[in-house]
């Protein structure tokens, strides 16, 4: 009885042990490939959605239905327009030239100033002198050091742009690598599906061929 029980236990335990030993082990490479495929698919989907949004916005604001003649696009100048006396736009002077002549805008400016002072609309107090000194000093500083500061800032901008080229190239390279990786994963998946389909067809055709050979052998006998 003991031997019979031992045989029963061994017959029950051995298949379990074999099944446990033959159970599929997790493959880190396949997990990594799946994660890479998921990231590539999400990235491509995100890029496609962003491109679609920009295409829709461009079609709305710059499409064929927009009247570019009556409603043109706003173009921002790189530099400020020409000014007179450091702060007055030159377009104001050009508008007054046909009616008042060359000296008209200056007479209008200083005449209106004298009118405000004479009627005590513009009250002269002790701070008025400080304002005049401040305006004079700031005008001299801007005229003296303005071009140097502007040149230095432009040089800093150019340096920052030149240093950003490397980052831009790296970003483009990473973008291309992601696209190549996504294309490689897609082709690998297509090959996997094709091989799986062929194996399935082979497994389905092998029993049929075996059955046909057996049937021919029986009939020949």
C-alpha positions in Angstrom: 0.0 0.0 0.0 2.8 2.4 0.8 4.5 1.8 -2.5 1.1 2.3 -4.3 0.7 5.6 -2.5 4.2 6.7 -3.3 3.6 5.9 -6.9 0.4 7.9 -6.9 2.1 10.9 -5.3 5.0 10.8 -7.7 2.6 10.5 -10.7 0.7 13.5 -9.4 3.7 15.6 -8.5 6.0 15.0 -11.5 3.6 16.4 -14.1 3.2 19.5 -11.9 6.9 19.9 -11.7 7.3 19.4 -15.4 4.6 21.9 -16.1 6.2 24.4 -13.8 9.6 23.9 -15.4 8.2 24.2 -18.9 6.1 27.4 -18.0 7.1 30.4 -20.2 9.5 32.7 -18.4 9.1 36.4 -18.8 11.4 37.8 -21.5 12.8 41.3 -20.8 13.6 41.8 -24.4 10.0 41.3 -25.6 8.8 43.6 -22.8 11.2 46.3 -23.9 10.1 45.9 -27.5 6.4 46.2 -26.5 7.1 49.3 -24.4 9.1 50.8 -27.3 6.3 50.1 -29.7 3.8 51.7 -27.4 5.9 54.8 -27.0 6.5 55.1 -30.8 2.7 54.7 -31.5 1.8 57.3 -28.9 4.5 59.7 -30.2 3.3 59.3 -33.8 -0.3 59.7 -32.8 0.6 62.9 -30.8 2.5 64.3 -33.8 -0.3 63.6 -36.2 -2.9 65.3 -33.9 -0.6 68.3 -33.5 -0.1 68.6 -37.3 -3.9 68.3 -37.9 -4.6 71.1 -35.4 -2.1 73.4 -37.0 -3.5 72.6 -40.4 -7.0 73.4 -39.3 -5.8 76.7 -37.7 -3.9 77.6 -40.8 -7.0 76.9 -42.9 -9.2 79.1 -40.7 -6.9 82.1 -40.4 -5.0 81.9 -43.7 -7.3 79.8 -45.9 -9.0 80.7 -49.2 -12.0 82.3 -47.5 -10.1 85.0 -45.8 -10.0 88.5 -47.4 -6.3 89.3 -47.5 -6.9 92.7 -49.2 -9.3 94.2 -46.6 -8.0 92.1 -43.7 -4.3 91.5 -44.3 -2.0 89.7 -41.9 -0.2 91.7 -39.2 3.5 92.0 -39.9 5.7 93.2 -37.0 8.7 95.3 -38.0 12.1 94.3 -36.8 13.0 97.9 -35.8 10.9 100.8 -34.6 9.9 103.5 -37.1 11.8 106.8 -37.5 11.2 109.3 -34.8 11.9 113.0 -34.3 13.3 114.6 -31.1 13.8 111.1 -29.8 10.2 110.2 -29.1 7.8 111.8 -31.7 6.9 109.6 -34.7 8.1 110.9 -38.1 4.7 110.1 -39.6 3.1 113.0 -37.6 5.6 115.4 -39.1 5.0 114.1 -42.6 1.2 114.5 -42.1 1.7 118.2 -41.1 4.2 119.1 -43.8 1.7 119.7 -46.7 -0.4 122.1 -44.6 2.1 123.8 -42.3 5.4 123.5 -44.1 8.7 122.3 -42.7 8.7 124.4 -39.6 5.0 123.8 -38.8 5.3 120.8 -36.6 8.1 122.3 -34.5 6.1 125.6 -34.1 3.0 123.6 -33.2 5.0 121.6 -30.6 6.8 124.6 -28.9 3.8 126.9 -29.3 1.5 124.4 -27.6 4.1 124.1 -24.8 4.2 127.8 -24.4 0.4 128.0 -24.3 0.2 125.4 -21.5 2.9 127.2 -19.5 1.4 130.7 -20.0 -2.1 129.6 -19.0 -0.7 127.7 -16.0 -2.3 124.5 -17.2 1.2 122.9 -17.0 2.2 124.1 -13.5 5.9 124.7 -13.0 7.0 123.5 -9.6 10.4 122.6 -8.1 10.2 119.1 -9.6 10.0 120.6 -13.1 13.7 121.3 -13.1 14.4 117.8 -12.0 12.3 116.5 -14.9 14.3 118.6 -17.4 17.6 117.4 -16.0 16.3 113.8 -16.1 15.2 114.1 -19.7 18.4 115.7 -20.8 20.6 113.1 -19.0 18.6 110.2 -20.3 18.7 111.5 -23.8 22.5 111.9 -23.7 22.9 108.4 -22.2 20.7 106.9 -24.9 22.5 108.7 -27.7 25.9 107.9 -26.3 25.6 104.3 -25.1 22.5 103.1 -26.9 24.2 101.8 -30.0 26.9 100.0 -27.9 24.2 98.3 -25.7 22.2 97.4 -28.8 25.2 95.9 -30.5 26.1 93.9 -27.3 22.6 92.6 -27.0 22.5 91.6 -30.7 25.8 89.8 -30.2 24.4 87.9 -27.2 21.3 86.9 -29.2 23.5 85.6 -32.0 25.6 83.6 -29.6 22.5 82.1 -28.0 21.2 81.2 -31.5 24.5 79.6 -32.4 24.6 77.5 -29.2 21.0 76.4 -29.8 21.9 74.9 -33.2 23.5 71.9 -31.5 20.4 71.3 -29.4 18.2 71.7 -32.5 20.3 69.2 -34.4 20.1 66.7 -31.5 16.4 67.1 -31.3 16.0 66.5 -35.0 18.3 63.4 -34.8 16.2 62.1 -32.0 13.0 62.7 -33.9 14.5 60.9 -36.9 15.6 58.0 -34.7 12.1 57.7 -33.2 10.6 57.6 -36.7 13.1 55.0 -37.8 12.4 53.0 -34.7 8.7 53.2 -35.2 9.1 52.1 -38.9 11.4 49.2 -37.8 8.9 48.1 -35.2 6.1 48.2 -37.7 8.0 46.2 -40.2 9.0 43.7 -37.6 5.4 43.3 -36.6 4.4 42.7 -40.2 7.1 40.1 -40.5 6.0 38.4 -37.3 2.4 38.3 -38.6 3.4 36.9 -42.0 5.5 34.2 -40.3 2.7 33.4 -37.9 0.2 33.2 -40.7 2.5 30.8 -42.7 3.1 28.6 -39.6 -0.6 28.4 -39.0 -1.3 27.5 -42.6 1.5 24.9 -42.4 0.1 23.3 -39.2 -3.3 23.2 -40.9 -2.0 21.7 -44.1 0.2 19.0 -42.4 -2.6 16.8 -41.0 -4.4 17.1 -44.4 -1.3 15.9 -46.2 -0.8 13.1 -43.7 -4.4 12.0 -44.0 -4.2 12.0 -47.8 -1.0 10.0 -47.8 -2.5 7.5 -45.4 -5.7 7.3 -47.5 -3.6 6.7 -50.7 -1.5 4.0 -48.9 -4.7 2.2 -47.7 -6.2 2.3 -51.2 -3.0 1.0 -52.8 -3.0 -1.9 -50.5 
